[in-house]
Amino acid sequence: MLYKVRPMSRDDVAQVTAIDREAFPTMWPPMNYHRELENQMAFYMVAVYSPPQENGGVVFPQDPKPSNWLKNKLSRHNVTGAVETIAGFAGFWMMAGEAHIISLAVKKEHRRRGLGNLLLINVVIEAIQRDAEIVTLEVRTSNFEAQNLYFKHGFISKGVRRAYYTDNREDALIMTLDNVNSQDCCQRFDSARKALETAL
């Protein structure tokens, strides 16, 4: 698997901010992700790109056995010492049983590989684990590609926010996934994640 999804950390902020500026260049002011990581209502995750390596990837010292914190630190670098590449990220706020997706973005060179799909699936699963009953988001009315992804996973249109986007006053489509804590939804997203992780 070339991609893995994990919680966002402070070490990721610079790369995440760069992806945010690339994906949403007209949004102002830019999101302060250091502050977001301190927000108890917020949860962010990143998709990390791990290219195949002949030596099998990360090598941990064998003697002495590394502590957990050292393993965590080393796992964010490849064997050459380079910081791992953040290929995409997503985040949501959890409020009164509702998970509201704030952002979902993929770095330009990693698009059209199913990574947005993987991030969305993991967002929904994380929201379920936090006892969400519904997942909501806004999407530009002109962004048919994103809308199709959301429709594919059972989101439905619940209305329009007029002139929602400040750069061009474009409307936003309000989309909602209801009953995410149902057995059917939980099983569906778990199966979707397993299938996509195998494919990626």
C-alpha positions, 0 to 999 in steps of 0.5 A: 500500500502506497498510502496510509492514513493517520492523525495529524501532528504538529510536525505535519502543519507546514505540509498541510498548510501548503496543500491547503493553499494549493487546493483553496487559494482563494480562501482567506484567512488561511486556516491556523492548523496549530490552533486547530490541533488544540481545538477539542472539537476538531479532528484532523488526519493526513494521508501519507505517501510511502513509496516502495523501497528495495530495503523494505522501508523504515528500519528500526534499531534492533539493539537496544529495542526502541521505545514507543516514542522513538518508533513513532518519531522514526516512522515519520522518516524513511531510511534516508532520513527524509520527512515523509510526504503528506499527500492529502488531509481531511478534518472535521468538527464534532458537535452534538452528534454531528460531524461537520467536515471542514476540509478535505484536500489532496496534493495536486500530484496525488489526485485521481488515485482514489486518495480523496475517497480514502480520506472521506471513508476514514473521516466517516469511520472516525466520526462513527467512532466518536458517536456521530449520528450524521456527517455534513459538509458544504461543497461548491455547486460547480464541483461535480467531481466532489459531489459525485464522490459524496453521492457515491457514499450515500450523502444527499443534498439538503439545501443550498447556502447562497453566496457561501464562498467569499471569492466569487459568491458561489453557492454551496450545496449542503450535503448530509450522510444520515444514520452513520451509526447504523449497522448497515452504514458501519459495515459499508464503510468498513468494507469500503476502507478495506477494499480501497486500502488493498487497491492503493 
